[in-house]
């Protein structure tokens, strides 16, 4: 019998898939920075890897259900910025950065919506160091920044809910912040 780490919409994610991803990390350029597998931090790394895999699977499931595919507009993988990670949570930021399909799905489920003019102007007034030009010149950049940030936050909430609805984790693969396991050191 094959060990299962999680189920996404009833489909199993095997422990072997999690182990393969971990092995790739442990043989990669940052291997020396990773915790030893037999420590609490090492077990939590395994849980985080499982979280990434199930989040990617939820994205694939939801994209397929909606007929969404990635296009050239979605581009190649890109680095995660600190601002994105803080806005959306690390897992959603990582999936959005790494997976063009996640970016396509975000566009599909949450089309961009420009914030109201007073919000744009207030942001301009609070951030003159970042937007030194006159408001009419800076407005397009401000609108793009705030629109993208709002879409990322809304997508993170939507994706978190879809994960809650579709994912069941096996014992030992719980979220690292789940207080039910003895290694829970990460808290939200």
Secondary structure, 3 states (H helix, E strand, C coil): CCCEEEEECCEEEEHHHHHHHHHHHHCCCCHHHCCCCCCHHHHHHHHHHHHHHHHHHHHHHHHHHHCCCCCHHHCCCCCCCHHHHHHHCHHHHHHHHHCHHHHHHHHHHCCCCCCCHHHHHHHHHHCCCCCCCCHHHHHHHHHHHHHHHHHHHHHHHHHHHHHHHHEEECCCCCCCCCCCCCCCCCCC
